[in-house]
C-alpha cells in the first residue's frame, strides 16, 4: 500500500481521533486538523516517524476559517472530512450550518486550490438520508426535506446535497454515512450510546427509553473507521456508502448491555411524553447553566421515528464487515479510563 499524506478534520472528535490512530498505525503521514482549544489527549503524540513508518503532526485551524484549512491541505493526497457539530440541540442553531455546511464548502474550495488532493472521504450521517418508518433504506434514498427532527439532521441533509453536487461536477468525493456510532473511547454527543448507558448504570435512567417499535442502525466505531479507510482505498468517487450495522431498538441495546454486564434489565419503559417533558426542563436548565442537556425535545422527535438502513453496498464494494451489537458491546468496555 502506498503511504499517503492524509488530513483529518474533526481529529479530536470521537470518530476522528480513532481514525487518526488507525491511519498513523498503517504508516501514513497524518495531519490532524485541530482547534487550539481542543482536547488533544486522545490523539497520538506528534512524531517525525516511528517503527510503523507513520508520522503524525498537528495542524491548527478551524473548518470555518478558510485560510487555515487551505494551509492544512497543502501537500495532502487524501482528506478525511470528519469535522462536524454533532448535538441534538444547541442554543444557537445557526452554528450547525456554519460548521456542517459552510465547513464542507470551504473544504471543497480548498480542494480546488490545493491541487494535490486525489480523494475526499466525507463523513456524512444516516440522518442525511432521513427516517425510514416501516422499511429499510439504502444509498438511493434522498432526504425528503418535509420535516427535520433536529437542526443537526437538517444541516447534514443540506451538506449531503452540497457533496453530491460536488461529485456531479467531477470532484473526487466519497460520502460515507455511519449509523448510531458506539464503542469505547471519548464520551461525547457522537457516542450517545455510551452516554445513555452511563446514565442507565448510574441509576439516572431507570427505564427503557424510546418506543417498542423504534429502530436504529448501530455501528461500532472501529468498523466505521475501517469503512472510512476502505473508502479511501476502494470507494468510487460520487458513490455513497452506508457504514451502518445491526438494526435494533434502544430496548435491545439496554438488554444486551445488561446481559454483558450481568446486571438487571430495566423493568419498565419511560413514556416519550415524560422524556419530552424532561427534555424541556433540561433545555431550561441548560440556558441557565450553559451545560448542554443529555436529552432535549429534538431527541424525542428522533425517537418517534425509525432509522434503519442496509449496508450491503459497503459490504460488497468496500469489504465492510460490521459486527453485531452483541459482539460490539461484549468486545471491550464502552467506557474507557
N, C-alpha and C positions, 0 to 999 in steps of 0.2 A: 504494500500500500504506500502510495506517495504521501510524504508528510506535507501538510499544508499549513499556511498561516491562516488561522481562523479567529474571527472576532465574535465574542459572545456578548450581546447586550442583555441586560437583566441578569448579569452574572451573580449578583448577590441574592437573587430570588431562590425560592425553594427548588425549582427545576433547574434554573441557570447554574447554580452552584454545583450541582451533581453533574451537569453536562460539562462544565469546565474541567472537573476532576477526570472524567472519563476520557475526554479529548486529550488532556495532558498525559494520562497514563498510556494512551495509544501512540504517543510520540509526536503529536502535533505541536506547533508553536501557537499557544493560546494567548490571545489578548482579551482580557476581561475588562469590559467597559463598565465602570462603576462610578457612582457619585462619591464625592469626598466625605459625605455624611453617612455613607452606608456601613453596615456591619460586615467586616471582611473575614470574620473568624471561621466561616465555613469554606473559605477558599484555600487552595494550596498556597504556600509562601512563594513569592516571586523567585525565579531561578533563571540561571543562564544555561541550564542544561543538566541532565542527570543520567542515571543509568538507563532510563527508558528512552532517552533521546528527546523527550519533550521539553519544551521551555514554556514558562508561564510569566506573563507580565500584566501589570495593572495599568489601565489607561483611564484617566479620569475625565468625566464629562457627563452629559445628560442627553437623552434622545430628543428632548425638546430644544436643545442648543445645537443648531445645525453645524456650526464651525467645529465644535468639539467632536461631533460624530464623524464629520468628513476627515478630520485629522486621524481619528482612530481607524478609519477604513484604509488608510494609506498602506499599500503593500499587501493587503489581505487577498486571499483566494476565495474564502468562504465566509459568509456572515450567517450566524445563528441569531435571528432577531427574536429573542425571547422576552424582551422588556415589555412589561405591561403593568398597569394598575389593576390589581385583582382584589376587588372588595364588592360585597353585595350592596353596600350603601356608603356614601360619603356626604358630608355636609355641603361640599361644593362639587356637584356632579359634572361641572364643565371640565374638571381635571381628567375625567375618563377620555374625553375627546382629545385633549391636548397631548396626553401620553399615548393612548392606544391607537389613535387615528393619525394625528399630526406627527407622532414619533415614527410611524411606519412610512409616511410620506417623506419625511426627512431622510430615512434610510434609503428609500428608492432614489431620491435625488443624489445622495452620496454615492450610490452605486454608479450612477451615470458619470459622475465627476472622477471617481477613483480610477476607473479604467483597468483594474486588475482582477475584479471580482468575477468568479466563474459561476457561483451559485449562492442564492439566498434561501436559507431554510427559515420559514416564517412560522412562529408558534401562534396559531390561532386558538380556537376553543370550540368544544361541542356547542356552546351557546351561540356561536356564529351561524350554525345551521338551523337553530330554532327547535322548539319542542316536537315531540313525536308521539302525541297522545293516541295510543292504541295500535302503534306499528313500530317497526324497527327501520330506521333510516340508513341510507348510505351516502356516499360523497356526491350524489346527484342532487341532494336536497339543497335548496337555496332558502334562506330565511324569508318567510312571508312578509315580515315587516308590519304585520297588522297590529301586533302588540309586543311589548317587551316587559319582562318581569323586573329587570334591573337595568340601571344605566350602563353597567358593565356589559351586559348582554347586547345592548343597543350599540355601544362603541365597537364591540368585536364584530357585529354584523356589518357595520359601516366599513370597518377596516378590511373585512373579508372582500367586500366589493372593490376596494382600492387594490388589494393584492391580485384579484382575478383580472381587473382591468390592466394592471401592470403586466401580467402574464400574457394577456392577449396582444400587448404591444411588443412582445418578444423578450421581456426581461426574464432572466433565469430564476424565477421564484418558485419555490415548492412549499405550499401551505400545508401544515400538519395540524390536526385537530385532536388534542388529548381529551379524554373524558374527565371524570372527577378524579384528580390525582391524589394518591395516598401513599404512605410508606414512611420509613424512618427519616429523621432529619429535622430541619427547621420547622417549627410550629407557627405557620403563618396562615393568612387567608387562602393561600394557594395549597394548603394542606388541611382543608376543612375537616376531613375525616378524623385526623389526629386530634384536632381541637375539640370535636364533639365527643370523642372517646375519653379525652381528659376530663371533660365536664361530666361524662357518664360515670367514670370510675371515682371521681371526687364527690359524687353524690349530688352535684348541682343540676344534673339532668336525669331525674329519677325514672322516666319512662321513655318509651319509643317516641320518636318524632316522625312526622310525615303521615301519609295515609296508607291504608292497606294495599292500594294499587299503585303507589308511587314507584317509579323505576328510574334508575340512573345507570350510566355506563362507567364502571370504576376501573381506573388504570393505575397500576403500580408505577411509582416514579422511575424505577430503574428500567422498566420496559419502555417507558416514554423516552427516556434518554437514549436507549438502544435504537428506538424508532427514529429519533432525530438524526443519529449518526448514519443509520441506514438510508435516510432520505438524502443525506449529503452524498453518499456513495452510489445509490441506485435510483433515487427519486427522479422522476421526469419533470422538467420544468413545466409549470402550468397545471400539473396534475395535483389533485387534492388527496390527502391520505388521512383517514381516521385512525388515530392511535388510541383507540378505546379498548375496553376489556369486557369483563363479565357484566351483564345487565342484571341488576338486583335492586332491592329496596333497602332503605336505611335500616329497616327492621332486621333484614337478613344480615347486614353488616354488624349490627349490635349483637345478634345471636351468635355469629361466628366468633366475634371478639370475646364473648362470654365463654364460649367453648374453649378457645385457645388459652384464655387466662384462667380457666376453671373457676369462673365466678358465676353468680346467679344472673339469669336473664332478667330484664325488666318485666314486670308483671302487668303493666298496663300501657296504653298508648296515650300520649298527651294530645287532646284535640287541637286542630290547627287554629281554631278561634282563640284558644288560650295562648298558644305560641305567638299568634299575631298580636294579642294584647300585650304580651311580654315584650314583643319586638318594638311596639310603640313606646312603651315605658323605657326600654333600653336606649332608644333614639333620643328621648328627652334627657336621660342621664348623660348620654354621650355629648349632647350640646353643652351640658354643664361642666363635664369633666374633661372633655377633649379626647377621651379614650373611645375608640371605635367599638360598637356593640358586636357581640358574637352572633346574635340573631336580630334581624330587623324586618319590617313588613315586606320588603322585596324578597327576602329569603323565603318567606311563607308563600309568596306567589310562585316561586320556583318549585316548592314542594307540592303545589297543587297540580303540577304537570308531570308528564313522563319525558325522559330524555334518554332514549335507548337507540343504540347505533350498532352497525355491523363493521368490523374491521377486516373483512375478508380481502379487500383490495390490498391493504397493507401486508396482510399475511402472504399473499401470492406475489406481490411485486417487490416488497421490502424485506421479505423473510421475517416478518414481525411475529413474535410469539408471546402474547400476553399471558401471564399466569392467572390462575383462578383467585378469587378472593380468599378462599381457604388457604391456598399456598402463600399468597401475599401477606396476609395478616399473621400467618404462622412463622414465616421465614425468619423474622427478627423483630425485636420490639419496635413499635411505632414511634415511641418517644425516646430519643437519644439524649444522653447527658443530663 
